[in-house]
Amino acid sequence: MLRSLEIRDMLIIDRLDLGFRPGLNVLTGETGAGKSILLDCLGFVLGWKGRVPAVRAGAGQGEVTAVFDLPAGHPAHEVLAEAGLPGGDELILRRTASADGRSAAFVNDRRASAPVLQALAEGLVELHGQHDDRGLLNPRGHRALLDTAAGAETDLAAVRAAWGRRAAAARALDAARAALAAAAAEEDFLRHAVTELDRLNPEPGEEAALDAERRLMQAAERIRADIARAAQALGPEGAEALMGDALRWLGGAADRAEGHLDAPIGALERALTELGEAAQGVERCLEALSFDPHRLEAVEERLFAIRALARKHGVLADDLGGFAGGLRDRLAALDAGAQGIAAHEATLAEAEAGYASAAAALTARRRAAAAALDAAMAAELAPLKMERAVFATVVDPGEPGPDGADAVSFRVATNPGAPAGPLNRIASGGELSRFLLALKVCLARGSDSLVLIFDEIDRGVGGATADAVGRRLARLAEGAQVLVVTHSPQVAARGAHHWRVEKRVKGGETRSTVVALDEAERVDEIARMLAGERVTEAAQQAARELLQG
C-alpha cells in the first residue's frame, strides 16, 4: 500500500505531503489544477520512463519521496535482497532532481540504480489509463494475465520443468553429436596411432633401460682391450704365475727359516685368493662386454622408435602406454557412438513428449480460462453501455518455450460485424477506458499487493455508465488500494477517501496543492463537478444523493 507521497519543489508544487489510505482514493479538481503533476511525480520516484517533471522555478533541487507498506511475501522483498538493499515492512523510495537535469535515486536511504527502482515499481504500482502501454494494453503481458486469471501456477510449473528436461536432453544430444563428429573427423588418425602404438607396445621405464644398454654396448669396444690386458696380467701368465712361483720358493725354504717366513707365506696365500677373485670379476666383465653387433642395432632401433613416437604425440616416453589407452577409449566411443546417439535421441523424444503433454494441459486450461474471461467481460461491458462490443481472448499456437506453446492476445470488436483487432487500435478513447476497467475487474485476482492507479479512465462517459464505472472501481478497492484521478461526480462519490487538487496564486506565483475533504466539503466538490462554477442547492442535493449511493 502507498502510505504517503511527499513532493518538494517540483513544477508548481513547493511542498506537498499526502497520506493515502486503503480502499478507493479519489482525486478531483478543475482541469489544469495539477492532477497530472501528482502522477508525474509518483512516476518519477518509481523510475517510470518519461515521468521526469521539471524542478520548480527558483529552486536548485526538487525531491519526491514515496513510502509503501510491504507485507510479508511481497515481491519487493526479493528485489531488495538481490540488490543488497535493506528490507523490512516499510519501503521508502526517494528521488532527487537538480535544475541541470541530473537525478539520484535512494531506496531505504541507500543509493539505488534505475533498473532496481524500476524492478521495485513493477510489484508496487500499476497504472491504467488511455495511454497505458505498461499494463493491459501491452500484448506481451496478455498470456501472463490470462494465466493469473486461470490459476495456472501448477500447470505452468509443470511446463517449465518439462521444458527444462527437454532443453537438457537437447543439449546432451547436441554434445554427443558434436563429440561423435569430432571423433569421426580423426578416425583415421586414431586407428593408425593405436595400431602403431600397439605394434611397438612400449613399457614404462623401457626407454631408460634401452638407453643404458645402448651406452654400455657403445663403450664396450673402447674399454674391452684394456680390461683384457688386465685379465692377462692377473692370470696364469701374469701375476698369478709369479705369485705362485714365489709361494713355492718360500715354501721350500720355510722349514729352514725358523718361522720367519710364516707371515709372508700367509700374506701371499691371502693375496692369491684376492687375486683369484679379482681375475674372476674381470672375466665376468669381459663376458658382459661381449655383445652381438646385431643386438646394438636392435636396441637402437627400438629406442629411436619409442622416442620418435613420444615426440610425435607430445608425451613422455614412459606415458606412451597411458596415451595409447586414451586413444583406444576414443575409438571405443566412436565405435559405440551410433548407439549412444540413439539413446540420447530416445531421451529427447521422451522429454519432448512430456513437454507436449504438459503444454497441451496448459493450453486446455488457458482456453477454458479464455472462454470464462470472455463471458465475464461480456457481463461487465453491458452495464458500461458496451453491450454490442465483443471481447475475445485469442489463444493461438505459438513458439514453444518455458511458458508453453501458446500466443495469447486480447482482441475487441466495438460493433457487430466489425473486424476484431488489438485493444489500443480498435477502441476509441472512451471505449478503451471502459474496456480496460472491465478487464481489470475480471483480472483482479492476485492484484491485492499492487496499488492500482486509474488516470481519468472514466473520460467520455457519464450518467449511468459513469455510475457503473464507479461501482466497479469501488469493487476493485475492496481487495486493493485504488487511486483514481477523475472528472466524474458519479465516480468521485464512490470514493472512501477524497482529495481535491487546487491551484492557488500567492505573491504572484502559482502553486498547486491537495486538500483532504471532509463530508461537507465532499458535497460541495461533487456539486461543483455536477453544476460547474455556480453551485446550486439542487446540485448539492444531487451530490448528497450520489454520496448516499
Order of alpha helices (4+ residues) and beta strands (2+ residues): beta-beta-beta-alpha-beta-alpha-beta-beta-beta-alpha-beta-alpha-alpha-alpha-alpha-alpha-alpha-alpha-alpha-alpha-beta-beta-beta-alpha-alpha-beta-alpha-beta-alpha-beta-beta-alpha-alpha
